[in-house]
Amino acid sequence: MEEFDKSLEELIQVVKDSKEYQKCLSCREQMRKNPEIMELIEKVKECQKKIIRGNANEEGYRTYQDELNSIPLYQVYLQNLEVVNQKIEFIKDEFNQYFTDLLN
């Protein structure tokens, strides 16, 4: 089990050391320092909550989301986040397949 834990930690570290993950962290830090971006993110989150509760339509949400998507820094963040998520999904799928094979 100790070997498994070590291997898992190494795998996690590979993802954390990836240039895409590091770029996500960098972009996120830059976005946190930008009040305009943070305000838009909060507006999007607020609209999402209202939509889920059925208290709002999606038009306001789309307006804020489009404005947020037009910011280059946010686009870079999303692109890198997508790559990181794909890596994590691949790892998850590999683990699922491994355990399925092991148990069958």
DSSP file (Angstrom, degrees, kcal/mol; ACC not computed):
  #  RESIDUE AA STRUCTURE BP1 BP2  ACC     N-H-->O    O-->H-N    N-H-->O    O-->H-N    TCO  KAPPA ALPHA  PHI   PSI    X-CA   Y-CA   Z-CA
    1    1 A M     >        0   0    0      0, 0.0     4,-2.6     0, 0.0     5,-0.2   0.000 360.0 360.0 360.0 -34.8    0.0    0.0    0.0
    2    2 A E  H  >  +     0   0    0      1,-0.2     4,-2.2     2,-0.2     5,-0.2   0.891 360.0  50.6 -63.3 -39.0    2.9    2.3    0.7
    3    3 A E  H  > S+     0   0    0      2,-0.2     4,-2.5     1,-0.2    -1,-0.2   0.897 109.6  51.0 -64.8 -40.4    4.2    1.8   -2.8
    4    4 A F  H  > S+     0   0    0      2,-0.2     4,-2.6     1,-0.2    -2,-0.2   0.930 109.8  49.6 -62.2 -45.7    0.8    2.7   -4.2
    5    5 A D  H  X S+     0   0    0     -4,-2.6     4,-2.4     1,-0.2    -2,-0.2   0.904 111.5  49.3 -59.6 -42.3    0.6    5.8   -2.1
    6    6 A K  H  X S+     0   0    0     -4,-2.2     4,-2.2     2,-0.2    -1,-0.2   0.917 111.8  48.1 -64.3 -43.7    4.0    6.9   -3.3
    7    7 A S  H  X S+     0   0    0     -4,-2.5     4,-2.2     2,-0.2    -2,-0.2   0.895 111.5  50.6 -64.1 -40.2    3.1    6.2   -6.9
    8    8 A L  H  X S+     0   0    0     -4,-2.6     4,-2.5     2,-0.2    -2,-0.2   0.915 109.4  50.3 -64.7 -42.8   -0.1    8.2   -6.5
    9    9 A E  H  X S+     0   0    0     -4,-2.4     4,-2.3     1,-0.2    -1,-0.2   0.887 110.0  51.1 -61.5 -39.3    1.8   11.1   -5.0
   10   10 A E  H  X S+     0   0    0     -4,-2.2     4,-2.0     2,-0.2    -1,-0.2   0.900 109.6  50.0 -64.5 -40.6    4.2   11.1   -7.9
   11   11 A L  H  X S+     0   0    0     -4,-2.2     4,-1.7     2,-0.2    -2,-0.2   0.913 110.6  49.1 -64.3 -43.4    1.3   11.1  -10.4
   12   12 A I  H  X S+     0   0    0     -4,-2.5     4,-2.5     1,-0.2    -1,-0.2   0.902 109.9  52.5 -61.3 -41.2   -0.3   14.0   -8.6
   13   13 A Q  H  X S+     0   0    0     -4,-2.3     4,-2.4     1,-0.2    -1,-0.2   0.861 103.5  57.1 -65.7 -35.2    3.0   15.8   -8.6
   14   14 A V  H  X S+     0   0    0     -4,-2.0     4,-0.7     2,-0.2    -1,-0.2   0.923 109.8  45.1 -60.4 -44.0    3.4   15.3  -12.4
   15   15 A V  H >< S+     0   0    0     -4,-1.7     3,-1.0     1,-0.2     6,-0.4   0.937 113.8  49.3 -64.7 -45.9    0.0   17.1  -12.9
   16   16 A K  H 3< S+     0   0    0     -4,-2.5    -2,-0.2     1,-0.3    -1,-0.2   0.829 111.5  49.8 -64.0 -31.5    1.0   19.9  -10.5
   17   17 A D  H 3< S+     0   0    0     -4,-2.4    -1,-0.3    -5,-0.2    -2,-0.2   0.575  85.8 114.5 -83.2  -9.1    4.3   20.3  -12.2
   18   18 A S  S <X S-     0   0    0     -3,-1.0     4,-2.3    -4,-0.7     5,-0.2  -0.269  75.0-124.5 -64.4 148.8    2.8   20.5  -15.7
   19   19 A K  H  > S+     0   0    0      1,-0.2     4,-2.2     2,-0.2     5,-0.1   0.838 110.4  55.7 -63.2 -32.1    3.1   23.8  -17.5
   20   20 A E  H  > S+     0   0    0      2,-0.2     4,-2.2     1,-0.2    -1,-0.2   0.919 108.4  45.9 -68.1 -42.7   -0.7   24.0  -17.9
   21   21 A Y  H  > S+     0   0    0     -6,-0.4     4,-2.3     2,-0.2    -2,-0.2   0.925 113.5  49.5 -64.8 -43.7   -1.3   23.6  -14.2
   22   22 A Q  H  X S+     0   0    0     -4,-2.3     4,-2.2     1,-0.2    -1,-0.2   0.880 110.0  51.4 -62.7 -37.9    1.3   26.2  -13.4
   23   23 A K  H  X S+     0   0    0     -4,-2.2     4,-2.9     2,-0.2     5,-0.2   0.886 107.3  53.7 -66.9 -38.1   -0.2   28.6  -16.0
   24   24 A C  H  X S+     0   0    0     -4,-2.2     4,-2.8     2,-0.2    -2,-0.2   0.934 109.6  47.7 -59.1 -46.6   -3.7   28.1  -14.4
   25   25 A L  H  X S+     0   0    0     -4,-2.3     4,-2.1     2,-0.2    -2,-0.2   0.912 113.2  48.2 -61.9 -42.2   -2.2   29.1  -11.0
   26   26 A S  H  X S+     0   0    0     -4,-2.2     4,-2.2     2,-0.2    -2,-0.2   0.930 113.8  45.8 -64.3 -46.5   -0.5   32.1  -12.5
   27   27 A C  H  X S+     0   0    0     -4,-2.9     4,-2.9     1,-0.2    -2,-0.2   0.909 110.9  53.4 -63.3 -42.4   -3.6   33.3  -14.4
   28   28 A R  H  X S+     0   0    0     -4,-2.8     4,-2.2    -5,-0.2    -1,-0.2   0.906 109.2  49.0 -60.8 -41.3   -5.8   32.7  -11.4
   29   29 A E  H  X S+     0   0    0     -4,-2.1     4,-1.1     2,-0.2    -1,-0.2   0.911 112.2  48.2 -64.8 -42.4   -3.5   34.9   -9.3
   30   30 A Q  H  < S+     0   0    0     -4,-2.2     3,-0.4     1,-0.2     4,-0.3   0.897 111.0  51.0 -64.4 -39.9   -3.5   37.6  -11.9
   31   31 A M  H >< S+     0   0    0     -4,-2.9     3,-1.6     1,-0.2     7,-0.4   0.886 104.3  57.5 -65.8 -37.8   -7.3   37.4  -12.1
   32   32 A R  H 3< S+     0   0    0     -4,-2.2    -1,-0.2     1,-0.3    -2,-0.2   0.796 105.0  52.2 -62.1 -27.6   -7.7   37.8   -8.4
   33   33 A K  T 3< S+     0   0    0     -4,-1.1    -1,-0.3    -3,-0.4    -2,-0.2   0.492  95.1  81.7 -86.2  -3.4   -5.8   41.0   -8.6
   34   34 A N    <>  -     0   0    0     -3,-1.6     4,-2.3    -4,-0.3     5,-0.2  -0.883  61.4-165.5-107.9 106.4   -8.1   42.4  -11.3
   35   35 A P  H  > S+     0   0    0      0, 0.0     4,-2.5     0, 0.0     5,-0.2   0.839  87.4  56.9 -60.7 -34.0  -11.3   43.8   -9.7
   36   36 A E  H  > S+     0   0    0      2,-0.2     4,-2.1     1,-0.2     5,-0.2   0.935 110.3  43.3 -63.1 -46.1  -13.2   43.8  -13.1
   37   37 A I  H  > S+     0   0    0      1,-0.2     4,-2.6     2,-0.2    -1,-0.2   0.928 114.1  50.5 -65.7 -44.5  -12.6   40.1  -13.7
   38   38 A M  H  X S+     0   0    0     -4,-2.3     4,-2.3    -7,-0.4    -1,-0.2   0.883 109.4  51.4 -62.5 -38.2  -13.5   39.3  -10.1
   39   39 A E  H  X S+     0   0    0     -4,-2.5     4,-2.3    -5,-0.2    -1,-0.2   0.918 111.0  47.9 -64.3 -43.0  -16.7   41.3  -10.3
   40   40 A L  H  X S+     0   0    0     -4,-2.1     4,-2.6     2,-0.2    -2,-0.2   0.909 110.5  51.6 -64.3 -41.5  -17.7   39.5  -13.5
   41   41 A I  H  X S+     0   0    0     -4,-2.6     4,-2.5     1,-0.2    -1,-0.2   0.918 110.8  48.3 -61.1 -42.9  -16.9   36.1  -11.9
   42   42 A E  H  X S+     0   0    0     -4,-2.3     4,-2.6     2,-0.2    -1,-0.2   0.897 110.8  50.8 -64.9 -39.7  -19.1   37.0   -8.9
   43   43 A K  H  X S+     0   0    0     -4,-2.3     4,-2.5     2,-0.2    -2,-0.2   0.908 110.5  49.3 -64.2 -41.1  -21.9   38.1  -11.2
   44   44 A V  H  X S+     0   0    0     -4,-2.6     4,-2.5     2,-0.2    -2,-0.2   0.936 112.4  47.7 -62.4 -46.4  -21.8   34.9  -13.2
   45   45 A K  H  X S+     0   0    0     -4,-2.5     4,-2.2     2,-0.2    -2,-0.2   0.907 111.7  50.6 -61.2 -42.3  -21.8   32.8  -10.0
   46   46 A E  H  X S+     0   0    0     -4,-2.6     4,-2.2     1,-0.2    -1,-0.2   0.921 111.2  47.9 -62.8 -44.1  -24.8   34.9   -8.7
   47   47 A C  H  X S+     0   0    0     -4,-2.5     4,-2.6     1,-0.2    -1,-0.2   0.897 109.1  54.2 -63.6 -40.2  -26.7   34.4  -11.9
   48   48 A Q  H  X S+     0   0    0     -4,-2.5     4,-2.4     1,-0.2    -1,-0.2   0.918 108.7  48.8 -59.9 -43.4  -26.0   30.6  -11.8
   49   49 A K  H  X S+     0   0    0     -4,-2.2     4,-2.0     1,-0.2    -1,-0.2   0.918 112.0  48.4 -62.6 -43.2  -27.4   30.4   -8.3
   50   50 A K  H  X>S+     0   0    0     -4,-2.2     5,-2.8     1,-0.2     4,-0.7   0.888 110.8  50.9 -65.7 -38.4  -30.5   32.3   -9.3
   51   51 A I  H ><5S+     0   0    0     -4,-2.6     3,-0.8     4,-0.2    -1,-0.2   0.924 109.2  50.7 -64.2 -44.0  -31.0   30.1  -12.4
   52   52 A I  H 3<5S+     0   0    0     -4,-2.4    -1,-0.2     1,-0.3    -2,-0.2   0.893 112.4  46.7 -61.3 -39.8  -30.7   26.9  -10.4
   53   53 A R  H 3<5S-     0   0    0     -4,-2.0    -1,-0.3    -5,-0.2    -2,-0.2   0.591 115.7-117.9 -77.5 -10.0  -33.3   28.3   -7.9
   54   54 A G  T <<5S+     0   0    0     -3,-0.8    -3,-0.2    -4,-0.7    -2,-0.1   0.668  82.4 118.7  82.6  16.9  -35.5   29.3  -10.8
   55   55 A N  S   <S+     0   0    0     -5,-2.8     2,-0.3    -6,-0.2    -4,-0.2   0.359  70.6  32.9 -97.0   4.8  -35.4   33.0   -9.9
   56   56 A A  S    S-     0   0    0     -6,-0.7     2,-0.2    -5,-0.1    -2,-0.1  -0.989  72.1-119.0-154.6 159.8  -33.8   34.2  -13.1
   57   57 A N     >  -     0   0    0     -2,-0.3     4,-0.5     1,-0.1     3,-0.3  -0.484  33.1-112.8 -93.9 174.1  -33.5   33.7  -16.8
   58   58 A E  H  > S+     0   0    0      1,-0.2     4,-2.7    -2,-0.2     5,-0.2   0.528  96.5  86.6 -87.1  -5.3  -30.3   32.9  -18.6
   59   59 A E  H  > S+     0   0    0      2,-0.2     4,-2.1     1,-0.2    -1,-0.2   0.935  91.7  44.5 -63.0 -47.5  -30.0   36.1  -20.5
   60   60 A G  H  > S+     0   0    0     -3,-0.3     4,-2.3     1,-0.2     5,-0.2   0.900 113.4  52.3 -62.5 -40.6  -28.2   38.0  -17.8
   61   61 A Y  H  X S+     0   0    0     -4,-0.5     4,-3.0     1,-0.2     5,-0.2   0.942 109.1  48.9 -59.5 -48.7  -25.9   35.0  -17.2
   62   62 A R  H  X S+     0   0    0     -4,-2.7     4,-2.7     1,-0.2     5,-0.2   0.871 109.1  53.8 -61.3 -37.6  -25.0   34.8  -20.9
   63   63 A T  H  X S+     0   0    0     -4,-2.1     4,-2.0     2,-0.2    -1,-0.2   0.949 113.7  40.6 -62.4 -49.3  -24.2   38.6  -21.0
   64   64 A Y  H  X S+     0   0    0     -4,-2.3     4,-2.5     2,-0.2    -2,-0.2   0.902 115.7  51.3 -65.9 -41.0  -21.8   38.4  -18.0
   65   65 A Q  H  X S+     0   0    0     -4,-3.0     4,-2.8    -5,-0.2    -2,-0.2   0.909 109.9  49.5 -64.5 -41.7  -20.3   35.1  -19.3
   66   66 A D  H  X S+     0   0    0     -4,-2.7     4,-1.0     2,-0.2    -1,-0.2   0.899 111.5  49.4 -62.7 -40.8  -19.7   36.5  -22.8
   67   67 A E  H  < S+     0   0    0     -4,-2.0     3,-0.4    -5,-0.2     4,-0.2   0.916 112.8  46.9 -64.4 -42.8  -18.1   39.6  -21.3
   68   68 A L  H >< S+     0   0    0     -4,-2.5     3,-1.6     1,-0.2     6,-0.2   0.909 109.6  53.9 -64.1 -42.7  -15.9   37.4  -19.1
   69   69 A N  H 3< S+     0   0    0     -4,-2.8    -1,-0.2     1,-0.3    -2,-0.2   0.702  98.6  64.6 -66.3 -19.1  -15.0   35.1  -22.1
   70   70 A S  T 3< S+     0   0    0     -4,-1.0    -1,-0.3    -3,-0.4    -2,-0.2   0.546  79.7  96.8 -81.3  -6.2  -13.9   38.2  -24.0
   71   71 A I    <>  -     0   0    0     -3,-1.6     4,-2.0    -4,-0.2     3,-0.4  -0.751  69.9-146.7 -87.2 119.5  -11.0   38.8  -21.6
   72   72 A P  H  > S+     0   0    0      0, 0.0     4,-2.5     0, 0.0     5,-0.2   0.867  96.5  54.4 -55.4 -41.3   -7.8   37.3  -23.0
   73   73 A L  H  > S+     0   0    0      1,-0.2     4,-2.2     2,-0.2     5,-0.1   0.908 109.0  48.5 -60.2 -42.0   -6.4   36.4  -19.5
   74   74 A Y  H  > S+     0   0    0     -3,-0.4     4,-2.7    -6,-0.2    -1,-0.2   0.883 109.6  53.0 -65.9 -38.0   -9.6   34.4  -18.7
   75   75 A Q  H  X S+     0   0    0     -4,-2.0     4,-2.5     2,-0.2    -2,-0.2   0.913 108.6  49.0 -62.7 -43.4   -9.4   32.7  -22.1
   76   76 A V  H  X S+     0   0    0     -4,-2.5     4,-2.3     2,-0.2     5,-0.2   0.918 111.5  50.7 -61.8 -43.4   -5.8   31.6  -21.4
   77   77 A Y  H  X S+     0   0    0     -4,-2.2     4,-2.6    -5,-0.2    -2,-0.2   0.942 111.5  47.0 -58.2 -49.4   -6.9   30.3  -18.0
   78   78 A L  H  X S+     0   0    0     -4,-2.7     4,-2.2     1,-0.2    -2,-0.2   0.888 110.8  51.9 -63.0 -40.1   -9.8   28.3  -19.5
   79   79 A Q  H  X S+     0   0    0     -4,-2.5     4,-1.5     2,-0.2    -1,-0.2   0.924 114.2  42.2 -63.4 -44.6   -7.6   26.8  -22.2
   80   80 A N  H  X S+     0   0    0     -4,-2.3     4,-2.4     1,-0.2    -2,-0.2   0.878 111.9  54.9 -70.6 -37.3   -5.0   25.6  -19.7
   81   81 A L  H  X S+     0   0    0     -4,-2.6     4,-2.8    -5,-0.2    -2,-0.2   0.886 104.8  54.9 -61.7 -39.0   -7.7   24.4  -17.3
   82   82 A E  H  X S+     0   0    0     -4,-2.2     4,-2.1     2,-0.2    -1,-0.2   0.913 108.4  47.9 -60.5 -43.5   -9.2   22.3  -20.0
   83   83 A V  H  X S+     0   0    0     -4,-1.5     4,-2.2     2,-0.2    -2,-0.2   0.924 112.3  49.0 -64.5 -44.3   -5.8   20.6  -20.6
   84   84 A V  H  X S+     0   0    0     -4,-2.4     4,-2.4     1,-0.2    -2,-0.2   0.929 111.4  49.6 -60.8 -45.1   -5.4   20.0  -16.9
   85   85 A N  H  X S+     0   0    0     -4,-2.8     4,-2.5     1,-0.2    -1,-0.2   0.868 108.6  53.1 -63.2 -36.2   -8.9   18.6  -16.6
   86   86 A Q  H  X S+     0   0    0     -4,-2.1     4,-2.4     2,-0.2    -1,-0.2   0.905 108.9  49.6 -64.4 -40.9   -8.2   16.3  -19.6
   87   87 A K  H  X S+     0   0    0     -4,-2.2     4,-2.3     2,-0.2    -2,-0.2   0.930 112.5  47.1 -62.5 -44.9   -5.1   15.0  -17.9
   88   88 A I  H  X S+     0   0    0     -4,-2.4     4,-2.7     1,-0.2    -2,-0.2   0.904 111.8  50.7 -64.1 -41.4   -7.0   14.3  -14.7
   89   89 A E  H  X S+     0   0    0     -4,-2.5     4,-2.7     2,-0.2    -1,-0.2   0.900 109.5  51.0 -63.0 -41.4   -9.8   12.6  -16.7
   90   90 A F  H  X S+     0   0    0     -4,-2.4     4,-2.4     2,-0.2    -2,-0.2   0.932 111.3  47.5 -61.4 -46.2   -7.3   10.4  -18.4
   91   91 A I  H  X S+     0   0    0     -4,-2.3     4,-2.5     2,-0.2    -2,-0.2   0.924 111.9  50.3 -61.5 -45.0   -5.8    9.4  -15.1
   92   92 A K  H  X S+     0   0    0     -4,-2.7     4,-2.7     1,-0.2    -2,-0.2   0.919 111.0  48.9 -59.7 -44.7   -9.2    8.7  -13.6
   93   93 A D  H  X S+     0   0    0     -4,-2.7     4,-2.5     2,-0.2    -1,-0.2   0.895 110.4  51.0 -63.0 -40.3  -10.2    6.6  -16.6
   94   94 A E  H  X S+     0   0    0     -4,-2.4     4,-2.6     2,-0.2    -1,-0.2   0.914 111.2  48.0 -64.1 -42.5   -6.9    4.6  -16.4
   95   95 A F  H  X S+     0   0    0     -4,-2.5     4,-2.7     2,-0.2     5,-0.3   0.929 111.2  50.8 -63.3 -44.8   -7.5    3.9  -12.7
   96   96 A N  H  X S+     0   0    0     -4,-2.7     4,-2.3     1,-0.2    -2,-0.2   0.922 112.8  46.0 -58.5 -44.7  -11.1    2.8  -13.4
   97   97 A Q  H  X S+     0   0    0     -4,-2.5     4,-2.7     2,-0.2     5,-0.2   0.905 111.4  52.6 -65.9 -41.2   -9.9    0.5  -16.1
   98   98 A Y  H  X S+     0   0    0     -4,-2.6     4,-2.3     1,-0.2    -2,-0.2   0.938 113.4  42.5 -59.3 -48.6   -7.1   -0.9  -13.9
   99   99 A F  H  X S+     0   0    0     -4,-2.7     4,-2.2     2,-0.2    -1,-0.2   0.845 112.5  53.7 -71.7 -32.8   -9.5   -1.6  -11.0
  100  100 A T  H  X S+     0   0    0     -4,-2.3     4,-1.1    -5,-0.3    -1,-0.2   0.942 112.5  44.4 -63.0 -46.7  -12.1   -3.1  -13.3
  101  101 A D  H  < S+     0   0    0     -4,-2.7     3,-0.2     1,-0.2    -2,-0.2   0.893 113.1  52.0 -63.3 -40.3   -9.5   -5.4  -14.8
  102  102 A L  H  < S+     0   0    0     -4,-2.3    -1,-0.2    -5,-0.2    -2,-0.2   0.880 112.7  43.9 -64.6 -39.7   -8.2   -6.3  -11.4
  103  103 A L  H  <        0   0    0     -4,-2.2    -1,-0.2     1,-0.2    -2,-0.2   0.628 360.0 360.0 -84.9 -13.0  -11.6   -7.2   -9.9
  104  104 A N     <        0   0    0     -4,-1.1    -1,-0.2    -3,-0.2    -2,-0.2   0.445 360.0 360.0-101.4 360.0  -12.8   -9.2  -12.9
